[in-house]
Amino acid sequence: MKGLSPRSVHPAVQLLMLLGLAVAGLCLASLLALLLANALYGVSMLQFGALAAAPERAPHGWEVLMLYQGLSLAGWGLGRQCCRC
């Protein structure tokens, strides 16, 4: 059709790029969430596993989990939005 440029990247490569950027966004956001949990609530990365298993045992367990979940989902979404192929 007139006005549309041909795709320069194979569709399988586009899917791999989408998946890679989404996973990279998830990893970076999870790291940011763990660093913020350490700075704000004093939860170390080693304590986070026990906190995830039983958040009611820690004073700020639910807040830390919600921070982690929110930033992880935001990172996943941002990673997907970066690959507008």
Secondary structure as UniProt FT lines:
FT   TURN            2..3
FT   HELIX           11..41
FT   HELIX           45..53
FT   HELIX           55..57
FT   TURN            59..60
FT   HELIX           61..82
//
